[in-house]
Amino acid sequence: MEIKILGTGCVNCNTLEKSTINALAELDIAANVEKVEDITKIMSYGIMRTPGLIINGKVAVSGRVPSVKELKEIILENNV
């Protein structure tokens, strides 16, 4: 599973990264988690508001930080 956290380093972006890592650990799912801070790369995903969560190349969340519970649901839905 490939996961990208899109954001320029704001508090919400950092929170999403930590929450995503915690959700993966709780689910015992291995994933490659990458933080993308380059604004050009962020815009290439069509994200207008950060933070953004990309799972396997698809936008899963943008503009908010979901709870760990919701993140776990999103990860499970996209774990192909």
C-alpha distances in whole Angstrom, upper triangle without the diagonal:
4,6,10,13,16,20,23,23,25,25,23,20,20,20,17,15,17,16,13,13,15,14,11,13,15,13,12,9,7,5,6,9,11,14,16,20,21,23,23,19,19,22,20,18,21,20,24,24,21,19,16,13,10,7,6,10,12,14,13,16,19,22,21,20,19,20,18,19,18,14,14,15,13,9,11,12,9,7,8
4,7,10,13,16,19,20,22,22,20,17,18,18,15,13,16,16,12,12,16,14,12,15,17,15,15,11,9,6,5,6,8,11,13,16,18,19,19,16,16,18,17,15,18,18,21,21,18,17,14,11,8,6,5,8,10,12,12,14,17,20,20,19,18,20,18,19,18,15,15,16,13,11,13,14,10,10,10
4,7,10,13,16,17,18,19,17,14,14,15,12,10,13,13,9,10,13,12,10,14,16,15,15,12,10,7,6,5,6,9,10,14,16,17,18,14,13,16,15,13,16,15,18,18,15,13,10,7,6,5,6,8,9,10,10,11,13,16,16,15,15,17,15,17,16,12,13,14,12,9,13,13,10,10,12
4,6,10,13,13,15,16,14,11,12,14,10,9,12,13,10,11,15,14,13,16,18,18,18,15,14,10,8,6,5,6,7,10,12,13,14,11,10,13,13,11,14,12,15,15,12,10,8,6,5,7,8,8,10,9,10,11,12,14,15,14,15,17,16,19,17,13,15,17,14,12,16,16,13,14,16
4,7,10,10,12,13,11,7,9,10,7,6,10,11,9,11,14,14,13,16,18,18,19,17,16,12,11,7,6,5,6,8,11,12,14,11,9,13,13,11,14,11,14,12,9,7,6,5,6,9,12,11,12,10,10,10,10,12,12,11,13,15,15,17,16,12,15,17,14,13,17,17,15,16,18
4,7,9,10,12,10,7,10,12,9,9,13,14,12,14,17,17,17,20,22,22,23,20,19,16,14,11,9,6,5,6,8,9,11,9,6,9,11,9,11,8,11,9,7,6,5,6,8,11,13,12,12,10,11,10,9,10,11,12,14,17,17,20,18,15,18,19,16,16,20,20,17,19,21
4,6,7,9,8,5,8,11,9,10,13,14,14,16,18,19,19,22,24,24,25,23,22,19,17,13,11,8,6,5,8,8,11,10,7,10,13,12,13,10,11,9,5,5,7,9,11,15,17,16,16,13,14,12,10,10,11,12,15,17,18,21,19,17,20,22,19,19,23,23,21,22,25
4,6,9,10,7,9,12,12,12,15,17,17,18,21,22,22,24,26,27,28,26,25,21,19,16,13,9,8,5,7,7,11,11,9,12,14,14,15,12,12,11,8,8,10,13,15,18,20,19,19,17,18,16,13,12,14,14,18,20,21,24,23,20,23,25,22,22,26,26,24,26,28
4,7,8,6,6,10,11,10,12,15,15,16,18,20,21,22,24,26,26,25,24,21,19,15,13,9,9,7,10,11,14,14,12,15,18,17,18,15,15,13,10,9,12,14,16,19,22,21,21,19,19,17,15,14,14,14,17,19,19,23,22,20,23,25,22,22,26,27,25,26,29
4,6,5,6,9,10,11,13,14,16,17,19,20,22,23,25,26,27,26,25,23,21,17,16,12,12,10,13,13,16,16,14,16,19,18,19,15,15,12,9,8,12,14,17,20,23,22,22,19,19,16,14,12,12,12,15,17,19,22,21,19,22,24,22,22,26,27,25,27,30
4,5,5,6,9,10,11,12,14,16,16,18,20,21,22,24,26,25,25,22,21,18,17,13,14,13,16,16,20,19,17,19,22,21,21,17,17,14,11,9,13,15,18,21,24,23,23,20,19,16,15,12,11,10,14,15,16,20,19,17,21,23,21,22,25,26,25,27,30
4,5,5,6,9,10,10,12,14,15,16,18,20,21,22,24,23,23,21,20,16,16,13,14,13,16,16,19,18,15,17,20,18,18,15,15,11,8,6,10,12,15,18,21,21,20,17,16,13,11,9,8,7,10,12,13,17,16,14,18,19,18,19,22,23,22,24,27
4,5,5,6,9,10,11,13,14,15,17,19,20,21,22,21,21,18,17,13,12,9,10,9,13,13,16,15,12,15,17,16,17,13,14,11,7,5,8,9,13,15,19,18,18,15,14,12,10,10,9,8,11,13,14,17,16,14,17,19,17,17,21,22,20,22,25
4,5,5,6,9,10,11,12,14,16,17,18,20,21,20,20,17,16,13,12,9,11,11,15,16,19,17,15,18,20,19,20,17,17,14,11,9,11,12,15,17,20,20,20,18,17,14,14,13,12,10,13,14,14,17,17,15,17,20,18,18,21,23,21,22,25
4,5,5,6,8,10,10,12,14,15,16,18,20,19,19,18,17,14,14,12,14,14,18,18,22,20,17,20,22,20,21,18,18,15,12,9,11,12,15,17,20,21,20,18,16,14,13,13,10,7,10,10,10,14,14,12,15,17,16,16,20,21,20,21,25
4,6,5,6,9,10,10,12,14,15,16,18,17,17,15,15,11,12,10,12,13,17,17,20,18,15,18,20,17,18,15,16,13,10,7,8,8,11,13,17,17,16,14,12,10,10,11,8,6,8,9,9,12,12,9,12,15,13,13,17,18,17,18,21
4,6,5,6,9,10,11,12,14,15,16,15,15,13,12,8,9,8,11,12,16,17,19,17,15,18,19,17,19,16,18,16,12,9,10,9,11,13,16,16,17,15,14,12,13,14,12,9,11,12,11,14,14,11,13,16,14,13,17,18,17,17,21
4,5,5,6,9,10,11,12,14,15,15,15,14,14,10,12,11,14,15,19,20,23,21,19,22,23,21,23,20,21,19,15,12,13,12,15,15,18,20,20,18,16,15,16,16,14,11,12,11,10,13,14,11,13,16,15,14,17,20,19,19,22
4,5,5,6,9,10,10,12,14,14,15,14,15,12,14,13,16,17,21,22,24,22,19,23,24,21,22,19,21,18,15,12,13,11,14,14,18,19,19,17,14,13,14,15,12,9,8,8,6,9,10,8,10,13,12,12,15,17,16,17,20
4,5,5,6,9,10,11,12,11,12,10,11,9,11,11,14,16,20,21,23,20,18,21,22,19,21,18,20,18,15,12,11,9,11,11,14,16,15,14,12,12,13,15,13,10,9,9,7,10,10,7,8,11,10,9,12,14,13,13,17
4,5,5,6,9,10,10,10,10,9,10,8,11,12,15,17,21,22,24,21,20,23,24,21,23,21,23,21,18,15,14,12,13,13,16,18,18,17,15,15,17,18,16,13,13,12,9,12,13,10,10,14,13,11,14,16,15,15,18
4,5,5,6,9,10,10,12,12,13,12,14,15,18,20,24,25,28,25,23,26,27,24,26,23,25,23,20,17,17,14,16,16,18,21,20,19,17,17,19,20,17,13,12,11,7,10,12,9,9,13,13,12,14,17,17,16,19
4,5,5,6,8,9,11,11,13,12,15,16,19,21,25,26,28,25,23,26,26,23,25,22,25,22,19,16,16,13,15,13,16,19,18,17,14,15,17,19,16,13,11,9,6,7,9,6,5,9,10,8,10,13,13,13,16
4,5,5,6,5,7,8,10,10,13,15,18,21,24,26,27,24,22,26,25,22,25,23,26,24,21,18,17,13,14,12,14,17,17,17,15,16,19,21,18,15,14,13,9,11,12,9,7,11,11,8,10,13,12,11,14
4,5,5,6,8,10,12,12,16,17,21,23,26,28,30,27,25,29,29,26,28,26,29,26,23,20,20,17,18,16,18,21,21,21,19,19,22,23,21,18,16,15,11,12,14,12,10,13,14,11,13,16,16,14,17
4,5,8,11,13,16,15,19,20,23,26,29,30,32,29,27,30,31,28,30,27,30,27,24,22,21,18,19,17,19,23,22,22,19,19,22,24,21,18,15,13,9,10,13,11,8,12,13,11,12,15,16,14,18
4,5,9,11,14,15,18,20,23,26,29,30,32,29,27,30,29,26,28,27,29,27,25,22,21,17,18,15,17,20,20,20,17,19,22,24,21,18,16,14,11,10,12,10,7,10,12,9,9,12,13,11,14
4,7,10,13,14,18,20,23,26,29,31,32,29,28,31,30,27,30,28,31,29,26,24,22,19,19,16,18,21,21,22,20,21,24,26,24,21,19,17,14,14,16,13,11,13,14,11,11,15,15,12,15
4,6,10,11,15,18,21,24,27,28,29,26,25,28,27,24,27,26,29,27,24,22,20,16,16,13,14,17,18,19,17,19,22,24,23,20,18,17,14,15,15,13,10,12,13,9,9,13,12,9,12
4,7,9,13,16,19,22,25,27,28,24,24,27,26,23,26,25,28,27,24,22,20,16,15,13,13,16,18,19,18,20,22,25,24,21,20,20,16,17,18,15,13,15,15,11,12,15,13,10,12
4,6,9,13,15,19,21,23,24,20,20,23,22,20,23,22,25,24,21,19,17,13,12,10,10,13,15,16,15,17,19,22,21,19,18,19,16,17,17,14,13,15,14,10,12,14,12,10,12
4,6,10,13,16,18,21,21,18,18,21,20,18,21,20,24,23,20,18,16,13,11,10,10,12,15,16,16,17,19,22,21,19,20,20,18,20,19,16,16,18,16,13,15,17,14,12,14
4,7,10,13,16,18,19,16,15,19,18,16,19,18,21,20,17,14,13,10,10,9,11,12,14,14,14,15,16,19,18,16,17,18,16,18,18,14,15,17,15,12,15,17,14,14,16
4,6,10,12,15,16,12,12,16,16,14,18,16,19,18,15,13,12,10,10,11,12,12,14,14,15,15,16,18,18,17,18,19,18,21,20,16,17,20,17,15,18,19,17,16,18
4,6,9,12,14,11,10,14,15,14,16,14,17,15,12,10,10,10,10,12,14,14,15,14,15,14,14,16,16,15,17,19,18,21,20,16,18,21,18,17,20,21,18,19,21
4,6,8,10,7,7,11,11,11,14,12,14,14,11,10,9,10,10,13,14,13,14,13,15,14,13,15,16,16,18,21,20,23,22,18,21,23,19,18,22,22,20,21,22
4,6,9,8,7,10,12,12,14,12,14,13,10,10,11,12,13,16,18,16,17,16,17,16,14,15,16,16,19,22,22,25,23,21,23,25,22,21,25,25,23,24,26
4,6,5,6,9,10,12,13,12,13,14,12,13,13,14,14,18,19,16,18,16,19,18,16,16,19,19,22,25,25,28,26,23,26,28,24,24,27,27,24,26,27
4,5,5,6,9,10,11,10,10,11,10,12,12,14,15,18,19,17,17,16,18,17,14,15,17,19,22,25,26,28,26,24,27,28,24,24,28,27,25,27,28
4,5,5,6,9,10,10,11,13,13,14,14,16,15,18,19,16,17,16,19,18,16,17,20,21,24,27,28,30,28,25,28,29,25,25,29,28,25,27,28
4,5,5,7,9,10,12,13,12,13,12,13,12,15,15,12,14,13,16,16,14,16,19,20,22,25,25,28,25,23,25,26,22,22,25,25,22,23,24
4,5,6,7,6,8,10,9,10,8,10,10,14,15,12,13,11,14,13,11,12,15,16,19,22,23,25,22,20,23,24,20,20,24,23,20,22,23
4,5,5,6,7,9,10,12,10,13,12,16,17,14,13,12,15,14,12,13,16,18,21,24,25,27,24,22,25,25,22,22,26,24,22,24,25
4,5,8,10,13,13,14,12,13,12,15,15,11,12,11,15,15,13,15,18,20,22,26,26,28,25,23,25,25,22,22,25,23,20,23,23
4,5,9,11,11,12,9,10,9,12,12,9,8,7,11,11,10,13,16,17,19,22,23,25,22,19,22,22,18,18,21,20,17,20,20
4,6,9,11,12,10,12,11,14,15,12,10,9,12,12,10,12,15,17,19,23,24,25,22,20,23,23,19,20,23,21,19,22,23
4,6,7,9,7,10,10,14,15,13,11,8,11,9,7,8,12,14,16,20,21,23,20,18,21,21,18,19,22,20,18,21,23
4,7,9,9,12,13,17,19,16,15,12,14,11,8,8,12,15,17,21,23,24,21,20,24,23,20,22,25,23,22,25,26
4,6,7,11,13,17,19,17,15,12,13,10,6,5,8,11,14,18,20,22,19,18,22,22,19,20,24,23,21,24,26
3,5,9,11,15,18,16,15,12,12,9,6,5,7,9,12,16,17,20,17,16,19,20,17,18,22,21,20,22,25
4,7,10,13,17,15,14,11,11,8,6,5,6,7,10,13,15,17,15,13,17,18,15,16,20,20,18,20,23
4,6,10,13,12,10,7,8,6,4,6,8,9,11,14,15,17,14,12,16,16,13,14,17,17,15,17,20
4,7,10,10,8,6,6,5,6,9,9,9,10,13,13,15,12,10,13,13,10,10,14,14,12,14,16
4,7,6,5,5,6,7,9,12,13,13,13,16,16,17,15,12,14,14,11,10,14,13,10,12,14
4,5,5,7,6,9,12,15,15,15,14,16,15,16,14,11,12,12,9,8,11,10,7,8,10
4,6,9,9,13,15,18,19,19,18,20,19,20,18,15,15,15,12,10,12,11,8,8,9
4,7,9,12,14,17,18,19,19,21,21,22,19,16,18,17,14,13,15,14,10,12,12
4,6,9,11,15,16,17,17,19,19,20,17,15,16,15,12,12,14,12,9,12,12
4,6,7,11,12,14,14,17,17,18,15,13,15,15,11,12,15,13,10,14,15
4,7,11,11,11,11,14,14,15,11,9,12,11,7,9,12,10,8,12,14
4,7,7,8,8,12,13,14,11,9,12,12,9,11,14,13,12,15,17
4,6,8,10,13,15,17,13,12,16,16,13,14,18,16,15,18,21
4,7,10,13,16,17,15,14,18,18,15,17,20,19,19,22,24
4,6,10,12,14,12,11,15,16,14,16,19,18,18,21,24
4,7,9,11,10,9,13,14,12,14,17,17,17,19,23
4,7,8,6,6,10,10,9,12,14,15,15,17,21
4,5,5,6,9,10,10,12,14,15,16,18,22
4,5,5,6,9,10,10,12,14,15,16,20
4,5,5,7,9,10,11,13,15,15,19
4,5,5,6,9,10,11,12,14,18
4,5,5,6,8,10,11,12,15
4,5,5,6,9,10,10,14
4,5,5,6,9,10,13
4,5,5,6,9,12
4,5,5,6,9
4,5,5,8
4,6,8
4,6
4
